[in-house]
Amino acid sequence: MKIPLVSTFLEDDVYETRLTDKFMENVICNEDHYYHRTAQILSKRQFEPTVYYLSQEKIMKKFTHKYGHSIIRVPAKRINFIHEPIVYAPKMIELIKDYDICDFVAGYYVYYKVPDPFDYFVSKLHKKMPLVAKWVGGKHEWLFPIRKSIKKRALQRCDRILASSSSEINALETVFDIPKEKISRLISPHDFSTFKKRDRKFAAEKISMNPDFRYLLSVGRLTKRKGLESLLDVFNELQKKYDDLKLIIVGDGPLFGYIENFRKKHLLEKKIILTGRLTHDVLCYYYNISTALLHISLGAGVAGVIIEASASGLPVIATTGAGSTHEYVNERNQNGILINYGNNNELKNAIMTMLENDNSFRNFNTDFLNEFSYDAFGKQLSTIYSELLE
């Protein structure tokens, strides 16, 4: 069966660059993003997935991902309107209207004031095929009243909504009046043959890092609301107390230049390591050499980096509003510490607790990771497709 995995983001905005042929070939086709992990799993279960990206690039083009599945870049128009743009992509409808089913792998909250591509696609495809939508929450409080009604209508028109945490499911039921039978709890998949515990010295050698230092790790897009400014300020203070402490920041984004300037200003070029974007087969070793993962963003959903860290035996410091609730991170299980977003004192104290009690956070139970496996994800998603096509 052929399955379209459709992103309803204008991906130029997500990556903050146009999806040129070169960018598609060098970056998108080599990413280990959720979209592509989903396609990889479906391919192994005899499906034929194709991942669709929206872009302002005018020429539609097909690419091949390193996992073997196809990616199609679809032209979209971006019309500036008040504070948020209107994105119009009729070509996407033409491409997917003849499939048996459509899976929107991203599209929860794109815009808060104007209708987004998810709402538009659902309005055109409703009742023409079963529609599956992945939900990763968001700040529904930010939605304008008329905007909330549009989003609610789009969600209610979907045949199945996939959510990964109880808080997300609760919001779907209570805020958007989605019936329980239309919601499936489905956890994003992770490759535990890649993210796993390893000998620290072995991992350090793999990525040419000195195991004599202790490393704090941050992984993700370098954007506002990720807590990076707080992290830099707190690290600058703590590195004066702990001579062997370094900070590794993995990822890219608009704050890359800000971080570079910060470390130059404070003479921290040797203590703050900027790696840029990394593929999973390299990133996994950074988890193995670190003392703690810092995931202190203002976000929603279950962050993949938390699962990757846990599978690698690495404790996590996370914010209560970042999808990292007590379901996955808490001191009781000794796998991490939760703090409030933007609270530098709590962040500082949590890092010091980790540094001074490292062994206390290393022997946590990882049984909860079973639901994040490729096999569990593939079985459940296949069942959902079958149910909707009966």
KOLVEX-925828 format. One record per atom (N, C-alpha, C): x negated, y negated, z negated; residue in one letter. Coordinates in steps of 0.05 Angstrom, whole numbers, plus 5000, padded with zeros to 4 digits. Layout:
<ketors>
XYZa/...
</ketors>
This chain:
<ketors>
498350245000m/500050005000m/498349755000m/499049555016k/497549305017k/498649114996k/496848994981i/497648814959i/496348544962i/497848324964p/496648064964p/496247964935p/493847894928l/493247774902l/492847474907l/494847314900v/494947044908v/494346854885v/492246684889s/491746464870s/493346234878s/494846114859t/496445884865t/495145624856t/492645634849f/491045394845f/489945294871f/489645034874l/488044924895l/485144964886l/483845174896e/481245254884e/479045034888e/479344854907d/477444634909d/477444474883d/479744434871d/479944294846d/478744454823d/479144714823v/478044884802v/475044884802v/473844914826y/470944914828y/469744634831y/471544444835e/470644164839e/468744134862e/469244294883t/467844274908t/469544404929t/469144324954r/470644454976r/469744734980r/471544914986l/470845194991l/469845225020l/467545115025t/466345145051t/465545435057t/464945495082d/464045765088d/461645845071d/459845665068k/457445725052k/458045785023k/459945615012f/460645664984f/462145924981f/463945985000m/465346234999m/463446474999m/461546465017e/459646685021e/457746714998e/456746484988n/454646494967n/455746524939n/458146414934v/459246414907v/461646594904v/463846524918i/466346674915i/466046974921i/464547034942c/464247314950c/462447474931c/461147344913n/459347474894n/460247454865n/462547324861e/463547284833e/464747544822e/464747564796d/466047784782d/468547694769d/469947504782h/472347384771h/474547584767h/476447514750y/478747694745y/480147774771y/480547594790y/481847664815y/480447904828y/477847884828h/476348094843h/476048354827h/475948334801r/475948574785r/478648724789r/480848564791t/483448684796t/483448824823t/482348694843a/482248804870a/480549064870a/478349054856q/476549294855q/478049534843q/479549484821i/481049694808i/483249804826i/484649624840l/486749714858l/485649874881l/483349794891s/482149934914s/481550224906s/480750274882k/480050534872k/482550714868k/484850574868r/487450724864r/488950734890r/487550714913q/488750744939q/490550514948q/490250284936f/491650044946f/489749894965f/490849714981e/489149544998e/489649254990e/488049154971p/488548874961p/487048674979p/488248444981t/487048214994t/487447974975t/485247834969v/485447594951v/485647344968v/487647184961y/488146934976y/487446684960y/485846514972y/485046254959y/486146024975y/487145824961l/488045574973l/485645374974l/485445244996s/483245044999s/483944835019s/482744595016q/483244385035q/481644425061q/479944625062e/478544685087e/480644745108e/480444635131k/482544645151k/482644905167k/480545055167i/480445305182i/480945545164i/482945705170m/483345945155m/481146145163m/480046285143k/477946475149k/477946705130k/477046935140k/476947175124k/474047235116k/473647315091f/471047385081f/471147655067f/468847775062t/468748035049t/467248005022t/468548085001h/467348074974h/465348294971h/463548254952k/461448464947k/462748734939k/465148724927y/466548974920y/467749114943y/467948974966g/468949104990g/471649005000g/473248874983h/475848774992h/475648515007h/477848435020s/477948195036s/478847955019s/477747725027i/478647465015i/479447295039i/481747165037i/482546985058i/482846705046i/481446515058r/481646235051r/483946115068r/485946005054v/488345905067v/488445595065v/488845455088p/488945165087p/491345055071p/490844845056a/492944715041a/492544415042a/494744265040k/494543975040k/494743875012k/493143685005r/493143564979r/493943274981r/496343204971i/497442934973i/497342804946i/495742594944n/495542444918n/498242324911n/499042364885f/501642274876f/501542214846f/501741964839i/501641874811i/499041994798i/499342144776h/496942244762h/496142524772h/497842664786e/497242934796e/498042954825e/496543114840p/497143144869p/499343344874p/500543314897i/502443514907i/500943684927i/501043954924v/499544134942v/501644284959v/501244274985y/503144385003y/501744595021y/502744835021a/501345055035a/503345245048a/504745155069p/506645335083p/505345575096p/502745545103k/501345765116k/501146015098k/500945965072m/500846185053m/503446355054m/505646215056i/508246365058i/508346535083i/507346435105e/507346585130e/505646835127e/503446815112l/501647045110l/502647265092l/504147195072i/504847395052i/507847485053i/509447355070k/512347405070k/513047695079k/511247825093d/511848095103d/510748315086d/509448255064y/508548455045y/510948575030y/510548805018d/512648935002d/512848814975d/510748694965i/510648584938i/508548364937i/508748164919c/506847954917c/505947924888c/503347914884d/502247884857d/500847614855d/501947434839f/500647174835f/498647204812f/496147234819v/494147294798v/493347044782v/494246814791a/493846564775a/495946364783a/496946214764g/498946014771g/500745914749g/500045974724y/501645904701y/502145604699y/500345454688y/500645154687y/498445044705y/499244944727v/497244804745v/497544504741v/500044404743y/500544124738y/502744094717y/502643864703y/504543824682y/506743614689y/506343474711k/508243264718k/509643314745k/508343454763v/509543504789v/509643804794v/511443904812p/511444184819p/508744274830p/508044524824d/505444624834d/505944844854d/503744944867p/504145154887p/505645404878p/505245474852f/506745704842f/509745664844f/510745434836d/513545384838d/514545384867d/512845274884y/513545264913y/513645544925y/511645704920f/511545974931f/513946144921f/514446124895v/516646284884v/519346204897v/519745944901s/522245854913s/522645964941s/520446004956k/520646104983k/520746404985k/519746544965l/519546834967l/521546984949l/522946834932h/524946944914h/527047104930h/527447354920k/529347544932k/528447664959k/526147574969k/525147694993k/523247934988k/522047934963m/520348144955m/520048124925m/519248344911p/518648324882p/516248134877p/516547964857l/514447774851l/513347834823l/510647864822v/509247904797v/507547664791v/507547564766a/505947324759a/504447364734a/501847304735k/500147314711k/500547054695k/500947084669w/501346854652w/499046834632w/497846594630v/495646554611v/496246314594v/498846264590g/499646054571g/499145774582g/498145604564g/497945324570g/499245154549g/499344894552k/500644714533k/503344634543k/505344804537h/508044734548h/509044474536h/507944384514e/508744134502e/508043894521e/506143934538w/505243724556w/507043694581w/508743884585l/510443884609l/512643664606l/512943494626f/515143304627f/517743464627f/519943364615p/522443514614p/523343634641p/523443464662i/524243564688i/522243774698i/519743734691r/517643914700r/518044184686r/518744174661k/519144424646k/521444584658k/523544454666s/525844594678s/525144724704s/523344594720i/522444704745i/520744954740i/518944934721k/517245164714k/518845394703k/520845324687k/522545534675k/524045684697k/525045534716r/526545654738r/524745844755r/522245754760a/520445914775a/519746174761a/519246154735l/518546384719l/520946584718l/523346474715q/525646654713q/526246794739q/525246684761r/525646814787r/523747034792r/521647054776c/519647274780c/520847534769c/520047754782d/521048014774d/519548124750d/517048054747r/515448144724r/513347934718r/512947874693i/510947684684i/508947834666i/506447814672l/504347954657l/503047754637l/503047834612a/501747664591a/499947844574a/497947714562s/495947874548s/496047854518s/497547664506s/497547634477s/500347594467s/500747644442s/503447614430s/504347324430s/502547134427s/503246854427s/504246774455s/503046874476e/503946814503e/506746934508e/507147184499i/509747314502i/511847154487i/511247064463n/513146914448n/513946654462n/512046514474a/512646274489a/514446324512a/513946544526l/515546614549l/518446664541l/518746804518e/521446874509e/522946634497e/521546474481t/522946264466t/523045994480t/520945924496v/520845674510v/522145684537v/521645904551f/522545924579f/524846134583f/525746244561d/528046424561d/527746664581d/525346784581i/524847014598i/525647264582i/527347434594p/528247684580p/525847864574p/525948004552k/523748174544k/523148384566k/525148484579e/524748694598e/523248604623e/523048344627k/521548234650k/518648164643k/517848214618i/515148154609i/513648414604i/511248434614s/509448664608s/506848554596s/506048674574r/503548604563r/501348754578r/499648604592l/497548724608l/494948564602l/492948704592i/490448584584i/488548574608i/487248354612s/485248334634s/483048544631s/482348664653p/480348884652p/477548804649p/475948974636h/473048914633h/471449164638h/469149134650d/467449354657d/465549424634d/466349624619f/464749694595f/462249864602f/461849924627s/459350044635s/457249824639s/458149584641t/456349344644t/456049204617t/458249144604f/458149014578f/458249224556f/455949274544k/455749474523k/453349414505k/453149554484k/450849514466k/448249614478k/446049474474r/443449554484r/441349474463r/439049594466d/436749514449d/436049224456d/435749054436r/435348774440r/432748714455r/430548854448k/428048804462k/428148894491k/429549104496f/429949204524f/431448984540f/433548884528a/435148674542a/433548424547a/431948344527a/430348104529a/428248134552a/427148364554e/425248414576e/426548404603e/429048494605k/430448484631k/430848204641k/431148014623i/431647734632i/429347544624i/427047664618s/424647504611s/425047304589s/426347394567m/426747224544m/425147324521m/424347144504n/422747214480n/424447314457n/424247564449p/425947664428p/425347564400p/423147404398d/422447294372d/424247054364d/425746954384f/427546734378f/430346834373f/431946674360r/434846734357r/436346544376r/438346664389y/439746514410y/442746484404y/443746244406l/446646194407l/447446194436l/449746304442l/450546334470l/453246204475l/453446054497s/455945944507s/456246024536s/458646124543v/459046224571v/461746104581v/461645974604g/464045874616g/463645624633g/465845514644r/465645274659r/464845044641r/463044874652l/462044644636l/463944404641l/466144404626t/468144194630t/468944084603t/470543864604k/471643754580k/473543964567k/473943924541r/475644094525r/474544374520r/471944414527k/470644664521k/469044654495k/468944414483g/467544384458g/464544354461g/463644314485l/460744304490l/459344064477l/460743834476e/459643594464e/459143644434e/461043774421s/460743844392s/458544044388s/458444244406l/456344444404l/453544324406l/453144144425l/450544014428l/449743854404l/451643704393d/451043544369d/450343714345d/451843934341v/451344114319v/448744264323v/448244354347f/445644494352f/443344304347f/443544064356n/441243874352n/440643844323n/442643854306e/442243834277e/441044094266e/442144324275l/441244574263l/438444664273l/437644584297q/435044664307q/432744544290q/433344334276k/431344214258k/431044374233k/433044524226k/433044694202k/431944974208k/432545074232y/431745344240y/429845314264y/427345354259d/425245314280d/425545524303d/426645754297d/426845974316d/429445974332d/431045764330l/433645754342l/433645624370l/435045754389k/435345644415k/438245674424k/439045514443l/441845514453l/441745584483l/443245784491i/443545864519i/446245784529i/446445634550i/448945554562i/449145664590i/451045844594v/451445984620v/453845864634v/453545774659g/455745674674g/455045414688g/456945314704d/456445054716d/459044894716d/458944644724g/461244474723g/460444184720g/462344004717p/461743714716p/460043624693p/459943774671l/458343694648l/455443794650l/454643914672f/451944014674f/449943784671f/450443564685g/448643334684g/448643214656g/450943204643y/451043104615y/449243264597y/449343524600i/447743704582i/444743664588i/444043644614e/441243594621e/440243334609e/441843124610n/441042874599n/440842884568n/442643034556f/442543064527f/439943194518f/439243414531r/436843554522r/434243394528r/434343224549k/432043054554k/431842834533k/434142714527k/434242494507k/433242584480k/433842834473h/433142934446h/430743124447h/429343124469l/426943294473l/427443584467l/429643684479l/430443964474l/430344134499l/428644054518e/428444214543e/427744504539e/426144554518k/425244824512k/427144974494k/429044834482k/430844954462k/433644994473k/434444834493i/437044874506i/436544984534i/437445224539i/436945364564i/439545354581i/439345234605l/441545224624l/441045434646l/442645634648t/442245844667t/443745804693t/445845634693g/447545624716g/449445864716g/450845904738r/452746134740r/451146394742r/452146604728l/450846864729l/452847084736l/451947284751t/453647514756t/453547694731t/455547864729h/455848034705h/453448214701h/452148304722d/449948494718d/447448354706d/447448094705v/445347934692v/446347824665v/448747724666l/449947604642l/450047794618l/450548054624c/450848244603c/448448254584c/446048204594y/443648214577y/443447974558y/444647754566y/444647514549y/446347564524y/448547714527y/450147794504y/448447964485y/446848144496n/445248324480n/443048194463n/442047964473i/439847844458i/440747624439i/443347554439s/444247324424s/445147394396s/445247184379t/446147214352t/449147174349t/450247004366a/453146944365a/454046824392a/456446884399l/457746744422l/459346514411l/459046284423l/460646044415l/462745994437l/465246054430h/467446004448h/469345814433h/468845554436i/470145354419i/471845164436i/473245264456s/474745104474s/477545054464s/478844864477l/481744804473l/483144934496l/484045174493g/485245324515g/487245514505g/487945704523a/489945904516a/489246174529a/490746374521g/490146644533g/487946784518g/487447024526v/485247184514v/482847144531v/480847004520a/478446944535a/476847194541a/476147234566g/474547474574g/471847484561g/470647254556v/467947244543v/468047364515v/470347334501i/470547454475i/470447754476i/471847864496i/471848154500i/469048254508i/467848114526e/465148184535e/463148184512e/463347984495a/461547964472a/462048194453a/464648244447s/465348464428s/464348734438s/464648784464a/463649034475a/460649054473a/459248824472s/456348824471s/455348824442s/457248834423g/456448834395g/455748554384g/456648344398l/455948074390l/458347934376l/457947834352p/460147694338p/460747424352p/463047314346v/464147084360v/464946864341v/464246614347i/465346384334i/467246254354i/469846234347a/471846144366a/473845964352a/475245804368t/477245624358t/479945764357t/481545684338t/484145814334t/486045774358t/485645564374g/487345514396g/486345604423g/484245774423a/482945854448a/483746134456a/486046234447g/486846504454g/485346714439g/483846624419s/482146804404s/483246824375s/485746884373t/487046894347t/486147134331t/487347184308h/486647404291h/487047674305h/488447674328e/488747934342e/486048044350e/484147874356y/481547974366y/479147874351y/479347644338v/476947534323v/477847464295v/476447574275n/476947494248n/474747604229n/474447464207e/472347544188e/473047804174e/475547874172r/476348114158r/475148354173r/475148344199n/473848564215n/470948524219n/469948304209q/467048234210q/466048214239q/467748124257n/466848094284n/466847794293n/467347614274g/467247334282g/468547154261g/468446894268i/469546684251i/471246494268i/473646434258l/475346244272l/475045964259l/474945764276i/474745484266i/476845314281i/477145074271n/478944884285n/477444734307n/478844694329y/477544554352y/476744274344y/474244204351g/473243934347g/472243874319g/472244084301n/471344044274n/468344114272n/466643914273n/463743974274n/462744104248n/463844024226n/463044144200n/463644444199n/466044514208e/466744794209e/464944954228e/464344834251l/462544954270l/459744994258l/458744794246k/456044804233k/456045024212k/458045034195n/458045234173n/458345514184n/459945544205a/460245814217a/457645914229a/456245744243i/453645824255i/451745894233i/451545734212m/449745794190m/450446064177m/453046114174t/453846364162t/452946604179t/453146574206m/452246784224m/449246814222m/447746604222l/444846614222l/443846734196l/445146684174e/444146774148e/445347034139e/447247134154n/448547394147n/448947564172n/446947564190d/447147694216d/448047984214d/446948134196n/447548414194n/450448464186n/451648274172s/454348314163s/456448304186s/455548194208f/457348154231f/456648344254f/455248554249r/454248724271r/455448994272r/457049074252n/458049354251n/461049364252n/462249184268f/465149174269f/466349394287f/468849454282n/470249664296n/471049564324n/470449724345t/471049634372t/473249804385t/474849944369d/476950114380d/479049944396d/479349694388f/481349524402f/480649474431f/478149534439l/477249484466l/478449674486l/479549904476n/480550104494n/482649994514n/484249804504e/486449704521e/485349514543e/482849444541f/481649264561f/480149414584f/480249684583s/478649834603s/479849824630s/478149874650y/479049884678y/481250094682y/480850324669d/482750544673d/485550464662d/485550354638a/488150284626a/489550064642a/488049874652f/489149664668f/490349774695f/488749934708g/489650054734g/492150214731g/492250384711k/494650544706k/497150374702k/496850174685q/499250014678q/500149844702q/498249724716l/499049554739l/500349724761l/499249964766s/500350144786s/503250214778s/503750264753t/506350334743t/508350104747t/507349864742i/509049624745i/509849594775i/507949614793y/508549594821y/510649814829y/510250054820s/512150274827s/514950214817s/515150114792e/517750054781e/519249844797e/517749644806l/519049424820l/519749494849l/518549704860l/519049784887l/521050014889l/521950114866e/523850334867e/526550254879e/
</ketors>
